[in-house]
């Protein structure tokens, strides 16, 4: 369903803004842990620092490809509730993963659910992108 709001990827823009804020928060957590442990590079064997670095790293590893796919789908198909839903789902998944992983370095409900939601939203975005591209061929 086309909302007719714009030919620009407005939902991707809003999603990117939310994810930038999340990235800054995760970065800040690493910076503060580095200051507290006086470790300027690497982990220095500090488990809490390593955990924060991995929470941030996992975010950085997954977010860019999702945003590229979402932007392409929105540019090709237009802004729609489908794009908005994928965006909300991914942000919720990343938030759940970050909170769950931050609280427990092992398997936790937040980390597991956040990972699954992130993966489902990424797979759905890829599928939707293939669909809209084929529609335009």
N, C-alpha and C positions, 0 to 999 in steps of 0.2 A: 504494500500500500504506500503510495507516494504521498508524502505530507505536503509537497509543493512549497517547502520552506526556502529551498535554495538549491542551486546546482553545485554548491560547494560542500565539502565533507564536514558539515557542522557537528555531527555527532562524534566523528573521529576527533575533531578539534576539542570538544568538551572532554572526551575520554582521555585524550593526551594531557590536557591540563590536570585532570584528577590524578593521572599516573605520574606526572612530574612532581606533584606534591608528595605522593607516596614515595617516590624515589628519593626526594630530598629528606624525608623523615628517616628512611632506611640508611641513607648516607650519614645523617647526623648521629644515628645510633652507633655507627662504626667509628666516626670521629671521636665521640665521647668515650667509647671503650678504649680507643687508642690512647687518648689522653690519660685515662685512669690507670691503664696498665703500662704506660710509657713505652709502647711498642709502635715505632713509626712505620715499619714495613713488615709484611708477613703477619704471623700470629703470635710469634714469640712463645709458643706453647700455651697460650692463654685460651682455654676452652671457650669462655664467654665471647672473646673477641672473634675466634674462629666461627662460632655460631652466627654472630651478627654479620660477618663477612659473607657467609654462605646464604643467609637470608637475602642480603642485598644482591649477591651474585645471581641467585636463582631468579630474582626479579628482573635483573638486567638481561639474563639469558633468554627469557621468555617474552618480555614485553615488546621489543622492537618488531619482531616478525608478526605478532598479532596486530600491531598498529598498522603495519604496511598492508596486511591483508584486509583489514577493516577499511582503511582509506581507499584502497583500490575498489573494493566492493561498493563502497558508498559513492565513489566518483562514477563508476560504471552504471550502477543501478539507481542512484539517487538516495537521498535521506529517507529512511523508512523506519517503522517500528521494529522491523527485523534487525536492522543495523543497531538501533538503540538497545534492543534486547541483548544482542551479542556483546555490546560494549558493557552494559551493566553486569552481565554474567561474568565477563572476564575480570572486571574491577573487583567484583565480590569475591571471585576465586583467588585473586592475588592478595586481597586483604585477608581472607581467611587463612591462606597459606602463610603469610608473613606473621600474623598473630600466633597461629598454631606453632610454627617453627620457632618463633622467638621465645615461646613459653617452654618448649620442650624440644631438645635436639633429636629425640627419637620420633617414633610414630605417634602422632597425636590426632584427635578428631579434626581439629582445625587445619592441620597440615594435610591430612589425607583428603578431606572434603575440598579444601582449597585447591589442591593439586587436581583432583578429578574435575571440579568445575572449570578450572583453567584449561585443562586438556579438552574437555567437551566443547567449550566455547571456541577454542582454536580449531578443532576439527570441524565444527559447524561453520565457522568463518571460511575455512578452506573449501568446504562443500558448497557454500553459498557463492563464493567467488567463482568456482568452476561453473556453477549453474548460470550466473549472470554473464559470464564470458561466452559460454556456449550460446546463450540467448541472443547475443549481439553478433555472432558469426553468420 
